[in-house]
Amino acid sequence: MPARLLVVVKSGGAAAMPEWRAAFAHALPEAEVRMWGDPEIVPAAVTHALVWEPEAGALARFPNLRLVISTGAGVDHVLADPDYPRHVPLARMILPETRDGMAEYVGMAALMLMRDMRTIARQQAEHHWRIPPEMPLARRTRVGVMGLGALGLHAARYLATLGFQTSGWSRSAKTIEGVTTYHGMGQLPGFLAQCDIVVNLLPQTADTVGLPDRARLSLLPRGASLLNAGRAAHVVTADLLALLDEGHLHTAMLDVFDIEPLPQDSVLWSHPSVVVTPHCASTPSRTDRAHRAAALIRLAETGAPIPDLYEAARGY
Ligand code: GLV
């Protein structure tokens, strides 16, 4: 086993390396930090990897890896590699900033959807003055969060503090002050039926892909809106567009896409009922994430429990 710490980083490319290096120099000065693909890397010397979307088979080439850390909260982009070395612990990157950023994005989106800001933005582009017939209020608007993990739980609490009638759905039962909770497949229809706005924050696992499918989204009240800040694979785009075009759903605000960056020719860019944000819901700074990665590496090196580890049995 190599005695030194050698961290390889794959996130943001060469342009991001100065920031990653500077932060690691401060937080983990004993480590050597190399950019992914650096031809001078000796594979057997690599001890830790900090990655976003590593190419299939790439991590398996490092025989002495001790910990893989995702640069994001999700690890689906690592597990997509069929040769991912499953004996190596894999950590999710969840900082207080990740939780706060997501909660604030979800709060902003819920308020924008409630106020139908996409219509108001279009009216502005058309120089069209039209006052909405009614002023909606958060306390009269029902927002439901699918997925009550680290991010969903925090977002649901934040929505409740904004005054929304907040509910949440998760696989297992949870109790959250100020939030009406539903759980399990049996309670999913009842949960969906009472959401004016549904927020998807599920992790991507074999069980959650396609869970908000066309049939289930049809259970939302007519005129409801969807915010997807989980993963694109949860919602089939064609199903979503059909529900928007039929008028069953009012607006879809999407932060995650099957292909990112969203291709120029995607119909989502200019669909009148879709709001696109560029996967920016919650991405803490590289400096904050490097500090978190350094803390996780230190814990791993001392044999202490590592928080937010991927668990194969639950799929995230
Ligand atoms: C981004 O989507 C992440 O996983 O943090």
Residues whose N, C-alpha, C, O or C-beta is under 5 A from the ligand:
A	BS01	GLV	G72 A73 G74 S282
